Amino acid sequence: VYDFPQVKAKLSDPSYNLIAYHRPKNTEPFSFAKQLADDVRKLLAAGVKPQNITLIGFSRGGALSILTNHELQLPDIKTIILAGCAGLVARHKAVKVTGNVYSIFETSDQVGSCQFLIDRSDKVNTFNEIAISTGKSHGAFYLPREEWLTPAKQWIKHEN
């Protein structure tokens, strides 16, 4: 079972503001990405610098972060993809990312590297990717495991 409340609690940090909401079941991904992009635009209008905004998501949420990044096309935004480069993203070849991208995937999971997405995206400033090996397949991200949580938080805080 994906424990969103626990993941959200452990992802929180006093050095940044975390805005996290769990999408409703059966959410249409492209519409939801437009909603998220509108939320980011509100932050920008309120004076938040794009380099201080990080989109992060796991699995379908990772794909939604990718779609939101594609919608925004901001060169300074950061996006963390947790096991999110799979079917939806692979099928929609027009979807590209911009800015600074960090990918974490589990070696025992069928959802692997995001390199194919980076290869078709011509406005990526930086791309970093790590593989973790918990043996938990996609479930490696169901709980806030240190293997992915620590590097994700470091990247959000500009420590990588």
Residue pairs with C-beta under 8 A, 6 or more apart in sequence:
1 142
2 58
2 141
2 142
3 142
3 143
3 144
4 22
6 143
6 144
7 58
7 141
7 143
7 144
8 18
8 20
9 144
10 144
10 149
11 18
11 20
11 56
11 144
11 149
11 152
11 153
12 18
13 153
13 156
13 157
15 157
16 52
16 156
16 157
19 39
23 32
23 60
23 61
23 64
27 64
29 60
29 63
29 64
29 67
29 88
30 67
32 64
32 67
33 64
33 67
33 68
33 70
33 71
34 71
36 55
36 64
36 65
36 68
36 71
37 68
37 71
37 72
40 53
40 55
40 68
40 72
40 74
40 77
41 72
43 53
44 50
44 53
49 76
50 74
50 75
50 76
50 77
50 99
51 76
51 77
51 78
53 74
53 77
53 78
54 77
54 78
54 79
54 80
54 155
54 156
55 65
55 68
55 69
55 77
55 78
55 79
55 80
56 65
56 79
56 80
56 81
56 82
56 152
56 156
57 63
57 64
57 65
57 80
57 81
57 82
57 84
58 82
58 83
58 84
58 141
59 82
59 83
59 84
59 86
59 111
59 138
59 141
60 84
60 88
61 82
61 84
62 81
62 82
62 83
62 84
62 85
63 84
63 85
63 86
63 88
63 89
65 79
65 80
65 81
65 84
66 79
66 81
66 84
66 85
66 89
66 95
66 97
66 117
67 95
69 77
69 79
69 97
69 98
69 99
69 101
70 95
70 96
70 97
70 98
72 98
73 98
73 123
74 98
74 99
75 98
75 99
75 123
75 125
76 99
76 100
76 125
77 98
77 99
77 100
78 99
78 100
78 101
78 102
78 155
78 156
79 97
79 99
79 100
79 101
79 102
80 101
80 102
80 103
80 104
80 152
80 155
80 156
81 101
81 102
81 103
81 104
81 114
82 103
82 104
82 105
82 141
82 148
82 152
83 104
83 105
83 106
83 109
83 111
83 138
83 140
83 141
84 103
84 111
84 114
85 103
85 105
85 111
85 112
85 113
85 114
85 116
85 117
86 110
86 111
89 95
89 117
90 116
93 120
95 117
96 117
96 120
96 121
96 122
96 123
97 117
97 118
97 121
97 123
97 124
98 121
98 123
98 124
99 123
99 124
99 125
100 124
100 125
100 126
100 127
101 114
101 117
101 118
101 124
101 126
101 127
101 128
102 127
102 128
102 129
102 151
102 152
102 155
102 160
103 113
103 114
103 127
103 128
103 129
103 130
104 129
104 130
104 131
104 132
104 148
104 151
104 152
105 111
105 112
105 113
105 114
105 129
105 131
105 132
106 131
106 132
106 133
106 134
106 136
106 137
106 138
106 140
106 141
107 131
107 132
107 133
108 133
108 134
108 135
108 136
108 137
108 140
109 137
109 138
109 140
110 137
110 138
111 138
113 129
113 131
114 127
114 129
115 129
118 124
118 127
128 155
128 160
130 151
132 140
132 145
132 147
132 148
134 140
134 145
134 147
136 142
136 145
140 147
140 148
141 148
151 160
154 160
